[in-house]
């Protein structure tokens, strides 16, 4: 079961979402006008150019879920 979805919106209407699957330790990344990217057991997620400087420690997230 996929349990977490995080969205971020910047003033230029760029959209990014993370769909976190803690059971399989996968993250699907959704970006405007780009194909979905699936990461297997990522250590970190970056806010890229939408949330500059933001880094999410996925190992801590996976351990807490």
Helices and strands as residue ranges (DSSP letters): E 4-9, E 15-21, E 26-31, E 37-40, E 44-46, E 55-57, H 58-64
